[in-house]
Amino acid sequence: METVNRVFKRKHDFYYLTLLVYVAFFVLYIFITGTVTDDTVQFGFRDPVVYIIAAFIVYALVMLVISMVRNQRLEITDTSIILRSRFYERTIRFSDIERVTFARDRYKPNDGTFAVLKLRLSGRRRLMRLRFANYEREKELYQLLKALTQPGKNDPAARVRHDP
């Protein structure tokens, strides 16, 4: 029997957008606070607000680099879900899953899609949450996990209880 792996990489869109907004605000603030005289143009680099904005830019850049170095991805095999990064790996077998719940985002209009997958695992008190929007090809990921939890299939996931 051949095992099928499906890999979904974590998206970095949030970090890129945050960095872009901070840099745009930084440039805009420097041009607004700058002064133009007859002979010279001076930009407002000595303002404390510039240092604060620069700190935000550095923080956003560090978070982007950390996220890219971690290289997080979600792999789905025939028997398990694997949460993998460069530094760790966690395997969740379908037999360890007691209940699966697909939840909608409260702040998003109801467009028929689900935002969060909640997994109740045996031997764990808290629910494990996977946000579909954090991964590439989120609709494919949703359809795959939805199909895995449908009862009546001849696979280990058929034992998982699905709450709508």
N, C-alpha and C positions, 0 to 999 in steps of 0.2 A: 504494500500500500504506500502510495506516495504522499508525503506531507506537503501541504500547501501553506506557504508563508505569505502573508500580506503585510507590508510595512507601510506605516503612516508616520511621516516625519513631523516634528513639532514646528509650527509656524513662528516666525520672528516678526510678523507684521506690526505688532503692538510696539515693539522696541524701535523699529524703523520710524514709525509715525511719531512717536514721542520725541525721538531725537530730531526729526525734521521740524517739528513745531518749536522745540526749544532753540534750535539754531536760527530759524526764521525770526523768532521773537528777539533773539540776541542781536541779530543784524539790524532789525528794525529799530530796536532801542538805541543802538549805537548811532545810527543815522539821525534819529530824532534828537538825541542829546548833543550831537555834534554842532559846532558853530562854524559858520562860513564868514570869513572877513575878505577884504580886498585881495590880499596876497596869499592867504593860507586857508586850509581846511583842517579843523581840529575835531577829532572824534572824542566822545566822552568815555574813554577807557578808565578814568580814575574814579568813576562813580561806584559806590559800594553795591548798587543793584547789579552792575555788570558782573561783579565777582560772584554774586549769588546765582545769577543766571548761568554763569560759566560752571559753577559747581553742579547745577542741575544737568548741564550738558555732559560733564565728565561722568556723573552718576549714570545717566542714560546710556552713554557709550560703554561703560564698564558692564552694565547689565546685559547689553547686547552681545558683547564679547563673551561673557560668561555663558550666556544662553547658547551661543554658537559653539563654544568649546565643549559644553556638556553633550551636545548632539543627541537630544532626547528623541526617542521614537517608540511607537506602539506597534507591536507585531502580533498578528493573530494567526495561530496555527490551527490544526484540526482538533487539538485537545486542550489548548490553553491560550491565554492572553499574556504576552510578555511585555513588560515595561522596561525598556532598555535605554541606557545612556552610556557615555564613554566610561563612567566610573562604577556603575552598578547595574544589576539586572534583577528584576523581580518577576517571577512566574506565578500566574494565577491559573490553576487548573479549573476546568469547567466543573469538575466534581466537587471542588471546594466552594462553589458559589451556591448560596442558599436562595437568593432572590435577586432579581434584576428589575430595576424601575427606571423608566425613561421619564424624565421631568422636563417641563418647559421652563424657559427663562421668564421670571415674573415681569421684567421690565420690557420685554420684547412683545410686540403684537403677536397674537396667535395666528401664525401662518401655516400651522400643521406640522412644523418641524419640532424636533426635540433638541434641547440645548445640553442636557447633562444626563449621563448614565450613572445611576447609583447601584453599586454592587454590595450586597450583604454577604460577607465571607464568613465561613465557619471559623471559629477561633479568633474572631476580631470583633471588638465591641462597636467601633465606629464604622459608618458606611464609607466605602471607597467611591470617590467621584471622578468621573472622566468627562471633561468638557469637549464636545465634538469640535467646536470652533477653534480649539487650540491646535488641531492637526490638519495637515493637508488632505485634500479630497474628503472633506467632512461628510458629504452626502453619501459617498461610497462607504465610509466607515459606519455611518448610521445604518445603512441598508444591510451591511454585513452583520453587524451586531444584532439587528432586529431579526434577521433570518436565523442566526444562531440560537436565539431564544425562543423560536417558534416550536411548540410541542408537536410531536408526531414525526420528527425527523429521526433518522437512524444514526444519531451521533451522541456524544457525551453531553452536548449542550441541551438535549431534549429533556434532561432531568432538571434543568433550571426553571424555577417558577418565574413567570413574567407577570408583573403588575402593570396594567396600562396607565 
